């Protein structure tokens, strides 16, 4: 199947309207030319579509090895907008106040309705998007990562191309002792769109789910985690074509290399459970 369309959305940058001291901005173009950009924005033209994590990894390296030239990086989709001018200041305060805070996930709202989709709240109890909390994953296109996290646990898994790459990084960060916050007061405006708009959505979601488990979970947890997701997929009653693509991706996840396996510690399994999302769902 064809990969997701080439995109300019693998952007590693802060918004230019922030009142905080100026920060550098980089926009990698994964596929088509980047085109015109605002003054002060550096661009990196890539000859091929590396996918979302691959493009963001290029953005990271534009700030030195593992982003070492800066303290933290913002990842913002190119069709998103930070409507508040103090987001960068809030991030600086959050990272300064909490030395174990490694990743911050923003609240995503539709620019017209102001509503937040349930899937954009990175926890199981997602009915109140205005409640900030510790979480176990984050939204890649609306987030900030302390570069010490990247130096310690590595970058996003480029081979994933699309889907679940944030959870892979989140689990590795949590296993290394870092924490992740969902902050409702840090807002990114982004048009409401179904993730299934991509032709490869079902295949890659399933394949990467298997890769995620194979790479990160203790062996006894793997069948429980994947078994739960098989059941959830069936309960959601997708179309026949979607289900066929999903199970094709599931098989692909077992048949293809997933990258290095570094199973998390059992204490990390317990930490995920205490944070409200045990790694079986």
C-alpha positions, 0 to 999 in steps of 0.5 A: 500500500502507498505511504501517507501523502508527503507532508510538510507537517514534520515540524519542530518549531515554536510559534512566532507569536510568543512573547517569550525570548526568541527561539529558533524555528526549523521546518523539515519538508518531507516530500514536496518543497517547503516553499515560503516560510516566515523570516527566521525559520530555517528549512531542511529539504528532504529528498523522500518522505520519511514519515512523521517520526523521521521528519521530526527526527531531522528537525531534532538534529537541526539543533545539534545531536539529540537537540543538544543546542537547546533545552527543549523542543516544541513539535507543532503540526504545520496546520496548527496554531498556538492561539495564546502568546504565553505558551513558551513561557508556561513551558519554561516555567513547567520544566524549571519547576519540575526536574523530572518532567520530560514531556508536555502534551498540549490540549488540541482544540478545533479553531471554530468550535473550541472543542477537543476530540476525546482521542486528543486527551492522552488518558483513558478518563478523557471526558474532561479535556480541561483537567490537566494531569500526569499521563502515559503518552502524548500528542506528537503534533502538539507537544514539547520534549526536554532534549535531555530525554532524547539524549538519554532514551533516543529519538522517535522510532523512524521506522514507524512512519505513522502512528504510535511513535509518540507512545514508543518514546513516552514508554522509554522516557517513563522507563528512564524515570521521566514524567509526562504532563497533559496541560489543558492551559497550553492550547493548539488550534487544529482543524478536526479531522478523522485519523482514518483519512489516511489510506494506510491508517488501519494497516499502520495502526495495527502493525505499529501496535505490534511493534510497540509491544515487541519493542517495549513490553515484558514478554508476559504482557505482550499477549495481553496487550495485543489481545485487548487491542484485537478485541477492541478493534472487533467491538468497534465494528470497522468495515470489512476493508478496514478490518482486512487492512488491520489484520494485514498490518497485525500480521506484518507487525509480527513478520517484520523487524521492529527495531531493538527490543528493550523491555521496560522494567516491571516497576514501569509497568506498575508506574503506568498502572498507577498513572491510570493506563496499565500497558494492556490497553 
